[in-house]
Amino acid sequence: CRTAHDACLTYGVDEGALIETLGSASPEQRTEISARHRELYRTELKTTIKRKCPGNDFGRALQLLALPPSVAEAKLVKMALGRMGVAGNQLYPILCGRTRADIRELKRAYLETYNRELDAVAHSMKGDFRTLLTTCLEVEDEAFDDGLYKRQKPEHDAEDIFVAFKGKRGNYAQVPFNILCASPRAHLEAVNSACTRKYGMSLRETFDKKLSGTARRAAIFALDMKLAPHDAIAQLIRGICSGIHIDSLLLTSCLIRYQPIMGDVSKVYQELFDQSIGEAVASRTKGSFRKLLLRLLNASTAGWASDGSRQQPQYIRSVRVNIPPWAEPGDRLNVYLGDDKKTSVVVIPDRHQWHRDAENNGGAAQRTTRFFLHPVAEVIMSVQAI
């Protein structure tokens, strides 16, 4: 956190240090950085960055990365509400397809940050989209009896969905959305098969035909997140990057929201579109914003170069770095990390990542050395046949 704080104290701002510090951090590390900054400087890191970085794409992305993940998503929900005409497109990737634990954590963060219930956001929408968001936030996962739901319940649920959409009376979408949000993946797959067998349309085709607008896109996304989540996210990113005008905030939201599984998503994206996510992002962004997103992708997938292309295969080795007696967490050290006789700057981590060993002389400890392990990525060179 000291690196990020110091980057904001320079003349202008040290964008490179902020990109490296926040773009390379995992969600857990961003939580620690935010808490540590608040402890050391009595202010939020986001506030410090906001004073130095303008409200452009790069500045907004940095401010979101300066927050704990759940608070960042609460912020994204709040930002979506201020985007007239496209609020729904911003909301459904955040609110649909979450686990119950995720929903509870987001509700807590939103209430603590804005003193308002997250359910009020869903109720502010209209029509079938409002029904879907409300159901996503309120319906609990249903516990199914293996024997019952494998033999009977898929057929019953498929019939309930067909009848609801056929009649379209009152809040007709509530029944299909209840089944969508409450069903575990195995049951939803069985319902999907029953719909195809009995009515000639899969659940995806049913939602595509019977719903419209944002409700249709959101319902299909929620369904795909249950049945094939990596494909759903890959398709979402593809849609963002292939539009006439790129939605930079939605792209930032996706890369932050799905960072923990972006490695798997990137493989699916490559298979589906014969292009890497890094290449897609690099082709539609520019400047410091591009560098930040690519650094975030690199931390998630460990395989993209600065221009968005795939790097050579790498392995990770650990280098021991001794900590001088005067050094504190956040200080920078110039150390040798390889055999090229060049020094590199490393940042001393928090104390809980320190190790200690002691040199003994006759059973009595004479000197204790503090050190930490620094990961270094090395390219795996191909071996040419002789």
C-alpha positions in Angstrom: 0.0 0.0 0.0 3.0 2.3 0.5 3.9 2.0 -3.1 0.4 3.0 -4.2 0.4 5.9 -1.7 3.8 7.1 -2.7 2.8 6.9 -6.4 0.1 9.5 -5.7 2.6 11.9 -3.9 4.9 12.4 -6.9 4.5 15.3 -9.2 1.5 14.3 -11.3 1.2 10.6 -10.5 3.4 7.5 -11.0 0.9 5.6 -13.2 3.4 2.8 -13.8 3.7 2.1 -10.0 -0.1 2.1 -9.6 -0.6 -0.2 -12.6 1.9 -2.7 -11.2 0.7 -2.5 -7.6 -3.0 -2.7 -8.2 -3.1 -4.5 -11.5 -1.0 -7.4 -10.3 -2.8 -7.9 -7.0 -5.3 -10.7 -6.4 -8.7 -9.9 -4.9 -7.4 -11.0 -1.4 -4.4 -8.8 -1.8 -6.5 -5.8 -2.8 -8.5 -6.2 0.4 -5.3 -6.2 2.4 -3.9 -3.2 0.6 -7.1 -1.2 1.2 -7.2 -2.1 4.9 -3.5 -1.4 5.4 -3.7 2.0 3.7 -6.6 3.0 6.0 -4.6 1.9 9.0 -1.4 3.7 8.1 -2.8 6.9 6.6 -6.3 7.3 8.1 -7.9 7.6 4.7 -9.2 5.3 1.9 -6.8 4.5 -0.9 -9.6 5.1 -3.4 -9.9 8.7 -2.1 -6.1 9.2 -2.4 -6.2 8.0 -6.0 -9.3 9.9 -6.9 -7.6 13.2 -5.9 -4.7 12.5 -8.4 -6.4 10.6 -11.2 -9.1 12.1 -13.3 -12.5 10.5 -13.8 -11.6 8.9 -17.1 -11.6 5.1 -17.9 -8.1 4.7 -16.3 -9.0 6.7 -13.2 -12.3 4.8 -12.6 -10.6 1.5 -13.0 -7.8 2.4 -10.5 -10.4 3.6 -8.0 -12.3 0.3 -8.3 -9.1 -1.8 -7.9 -8.3 0.3 -4.7 -11.4 -1.2 -3.0 -12.0 -4.6 -1.6 -13.8 -6.7 -4.2 -17.3 -6.7 -2.6 -17.1 -2.9 -2.1 -15.9 -2.5 -5.7 -18.9 -4.4 -6.9 -21.3 -2.4 -4.7 -19.7 0.7 -6.3 -20.3 -0.7 -9.7 -24.0 -1.2 -8.9 -24.2 2.4 -7.7 -22.4 3.6 -10.9 -24.8 1.6 -13.1 -27.8 3.4 -11.6 -26.4 6.7 -12.8 -26.1 5.5 -16.4 -29.4 6.3 -18.1 -30.5 3.9 -20.7 -27.8 1.3 -20.1 -28.2 0.6 -16.3 -29.6 -2.9 -17.0 -26.7 -3.9 -19.2 -24.3 -3.0 -16.3 -26.4 -4.6 -13.6 -27.2 -8.1 -14.8 -23.5 -9.3 -15.2 -23.0 -8.3 -11.5 -26.3 -9.5 -10.0 -27.2 -12.6 -12.0 -25.5 -15.9 -11.7 -24.1 -15.4 -8.2 -24.0 -18.0 -5.5 -26.0 -17.4 -2.3 -22.9 -16.6 -0.4 -21.9 -14.0 -3.0 -25.3 -12.4 -2.9 -25.2 -12.1 0.9 -21.7 -10.6 0.8 -22.7 -8.1 -1.9 -25.9 -7.1 0.1 -23.8 -6.5 3.2 -21.2 -4.4 1.3 -23.9 -2.3 -0.4 -25.8 -1.7 2.8 -22.6 -0.7 4.7 -21.3 1.5 1.9 -24.6 3.3 0.9 -26.9 2.7 3.8 -29.4 1.2 1.4 -30.7 -2.3 0.8 -29.6 -3.9 -2.5 -33.1 -5.1 -3.1 -34.2 -1.5 -3.7 -32.0 -1.5 -6.8 -33.9 -4.5 -8.2 -37.2 -2.8 -7.4 -36.2 0.3 -9.2 -36.1 -1.6 -12.5 -39.2 -2.4 -14.6 -41.1 -5.3 -16.1 -39.6 -8.8 -16.5 -36.1 -7.5 -15.7 -37.3 -6.3 -12.4 -38.8 -9.7 -11.7 -35.6 -11.5 -12.6 -33.3 -9.3 -10.5 -35.6 -9.5 -7.5 -35.7 -13.3 -7.8 -31.9 -13.5 -8.1 -31.5 -11.5 -4.9 -34.3 -13.1 -2.9 -34.8 -16.8 -3.9 -32.8 -19.3 -1.9 -31.3 -22.4 -3.5 -33.7 -25.3 -3.2 -32.7 -28.6 -1.8 -33.8 -31.5 -4.0 -34.3 -35.2 -3.2 -32.2 -37.1 -5.7 -34.7 -39.7 -6.5 -37.6 -37.3 -6.9 -36.1 -34.6 -9.0 -34.3 -37.0 -11.3 -37.5 -38.9 -12.1 -40.4 -36.4 -11.8 -39.5 -32.8 -11.0 -37.7 -31.9 -14.3 -40.9 -32.9 -16.2 -43.1 -30.8 -13.8 -40.8 -27.8 -13.9 -40.6 -27.9 -17.7 -44.4 -28.0 -17.9 -44.7 -25.1 -15.5 -42.3 -23.0 -17.6 -44.2 -23.8 -20.8 -47.6 -23.0 -19.3 -46.3 -19.7 -17.7 -44.9 -18.4 -21.0 -47.9 -19.6 -23.0 -50.5 -17.9 -20.8 -48.5 -14.7 -20.0 -51.0 -13.7 -17.3 -50.0 -11.4 -14.5 -46.5 -11.8 -13.3 -46.1 -14.8 -15.6 -42.2 -14.8 -15.6 -42.0 -15.4 -11.8 -42.4 -19.2 -12.1 -39.7 -19.6 -14.8 -37.3 -17.3 -12.9 -37.9 -19.1 -9.6 -36.9 -22.4 -11.3 -33.9 -20.7 -12.9 -32.6 -19.1 -9.8 -33.3 -21.9 -7.2 -32.3 -24.9 -9.2 -28.8 -26.5 -8.9 -27.0 -27.1 -12.1 -27.8 -30.9 -12.4 -31.5 -30.2 -12.0 -31.5 -27.3 -14.5 -29.8 -29.5 -17.1 -32.5 -32.1 -16.6 -35.2 -29.4 -17.0 -33.5 -28.2 -20.1 -33.5 -31.7 -21.6 -37.2 -32.1 -20.6 -38.1 -28.8 -22.3 -36.3 -29.9 -25.5 -37.9 -33.3 -25.5 -41.5 -32.3 -24.7 -41.8 -28.8 -26.4 -39.0 -28.8 -29.0 -37.2 -25.8 -27.5 -34.3 -25.6 -25.0 -34.5 -23.2 -22.0 -32.2 -20.9 -23.9 -34.4 -20.9 -27.0 -37.5 -20.4 -24.8 -36.0 -17.3 -23.0 -34.8 -16.0 -26.3 -38.3 -16.3 -27.9 -40.6 -15.4 -25.0 -38.6 -12.5 -23.4 -37.3 -9.3 -24.8 -34.8 -6.5 -24.2 -32.6 -6.5 -21.1 -34.7 -9.2 -19.5 -34.0 -11.6 -22.3 -30.2 -11.0 -22.2 -30.1 -11.2 -18.4 -32.2 -14.5 -18.3 -30.0 -16.1 -20.9 -26.8 -15.0 -19.0 -28.2 -16.3 -15.7 -29.0 -19.6 -17.4 -25.6 -19.9 -19.0 -23.9 -19.0 -15.7 -25.5 -22.1 -14.2 -24.9 -24.4 -17.1 -21.6 -23.2 -18.6 -20.2 -20.2 -16.7 -16.9 -19.9 -18.5 -18.6 -19.8 -21.9 -21.1 -17.2 -20.6 -18.3 -14.8 -19.5 -16.4 -15.4 -22.7 -19.5 -14.5 -24.7 -20.1 -11.4 -22.6 -16.5 -10.1 -23.1 -16.8 -10.8 -26.8 -20.0 -8.8 -27.0 -18.3 -5.9 -25.2 -15.2 -5.9 -27.4 -17.0 -6.4 -30.8 -19.5 -3.6 -30.4 -19.3 -0.3 -32.4 -18.7 1.6 -29.2 -16.9 -0.2 -26.4 -18.5 0.0 -22.9 -15.3 0.6 -20.9 -17.0 0.5 -17.5 -18.7 -2.8 -18.3 -15.4 -4.2 -19.6 -13.6 -3.1 -16.4 -16.4 -4.6 -14.3 -16.1 -8.0 -16.0 -12.4 -8.2 -15.7 -12.6 -7.3 -12.0 -15.7 -9.3 -11.2 -14.4 -12.5 -12.8 -10.7 -12.2 -12.1 -10.5 -15.4 -10.0 -11.7 -17.6 -12.9 -10.3 -15.5 -15.8 -7.6 -18.2 -16.5 -10.3 -20.7 -17.5 -12.4 -18.1 -19.3 -9.4 -17.1 -21.4 -9.0 -20.7 -22.6 -12.6 -20.9 -23.6 -12.4 -17.5 -25.3 -9.4 -18.7 -27.4 -11.2 -21.9 -28.4 -14.5 -20.0 -29.3 -13.1 -17.0 -31.2 -9.5 -18.0 -32.2 -8.3 -14.9 -30.4 -7.0 -14.2 -26.9 -8.8 -11.9 -24.5 -5.6 -9.9 -24.2 -5.7 -9.3 -28.0 -9.3 -8.3 -27.9 -8.8 -5.9 -25.0 -5.7 -4.4 -26.6 -7.4 -3.8 -29.9 -10.3 -1.7 -28.3 -8.5 0.2 -25.5 -5.5 2.6 -25.4 -3.0 4.3 -23.2 -2.7 3.7 -19.5 -6.2 2.2 -19.4 -5.0 -0.5 -21.8 -1.9 -1.2 -19.8 -3.9 -1.5 -16.6 -6.4 -4.0 -18.0 -3.7 -6.1 -19.6 -1.8 -6.1 -16.3 -4.9 -7.3 -14.6 -5.4 -10.0 -17.2 -1.7 -11.0 -16.9 -2.1 -11.5 -13.2 -5.2 -13.6 -13.8 -4.0 -15.7 -16.6 -0.2 -15.5 -16.3 0.2 -15.6 -20.0 -0.3 -12.3 -21.8 2.4 -9.9 -23.1 2.1 -6.1 -22.8 0.7 -5.9 -26.4 -2.0 -8.4 -25.7 -0.4 -11.4 -27.4 0.3 -14.7 -25.7 3.7 -15.0 -24.0 6.0 -18.0 -24.1 5.3 -20.7 -21.4 6.7 -19.8 -18.0 7.6 -21.4 -14.7 7.7 -19.6 -11.4 10.7 -19.9 -9.1 11.2 -18.3 -5.6 14.1 -16.1 -4.7 15.1 -15.5 -1.1 15.5 -11.8 -0.3 17.1 -10.9 3.0 15.5 -8.0 4.8 17.9 -5.3 6.2 17.4 -4.5 10.0 16.2 -1.0 9.1 13.6 -2.0 6.5 9.8 -1.9 6.9 6.9 -3.3 4.9 6.5 -1.3 1.7 10.1 -0.3 1.4 11.9 -1.0 -1.9 15.1 -3.0 -2.3 17.4 -3.4 -5.2 18.3 -7.0 -5.5 19.8 -9.5 -7.9 17.1 -11.9 -9.1 18.9 -13.7 -11.9 22.3 -14.4 -13.4 22.4 -11.3 -15.7 24.0 -9.1 -13.0 21.2 -6.7 -13.2 19.3 -5.5 -10.2 15.5 -5.4 -9.9 13.3 -3.4 -7.5 11.2 -5.5 -5.1 8.8 -4.3 -2.5 9.0 -5.7 1.0 5.7 -7.5 1.8 3.7 -7.3 5.0 5.2 -8.8 8.1 3.0 -11.9 8.1 4.8 -13.0 4.9 8.3 -12.7 6.5 10.4 -15.7 7.5 13.1 -16.0 10.1 16.1 -18.3 10.6 18.8 -18.2 13.2 22.5 -19.1 13.2 23.3 -21.2 16.2 26.6 -21.5 18.0 26.7 -24.2 20.7 22.9 -24.3 21.0 22.5 -20.5 21.5 21.0 -18.3 18.8 23.6 -15.7 17.8 21.8 -13.9 15.0 18.4 -13.9 13.4 17.9 -13.1 9.7 14.6 -12.0 8.3 13.8 -12.8 4.7 10.9 -13.3 2.3 10.4 -15.3 -0.8 9.9 -13.4 -4.1 8.3 -15.1 -7.1 10.2 -14.8 -10.4 8.7 -15.9 -13.8 11.2 -17.5 -16.1 10.5 -18.3 -19.7 10.7 -22.0 -20.6 13.0 -22.1 -23.6 12.2 -24.7 -26.3 14.8 -27.5 -26.8 15.9 -27.9 -30.4 16.5 -31.4 -31.7 20.1 -32.1 -32.5 
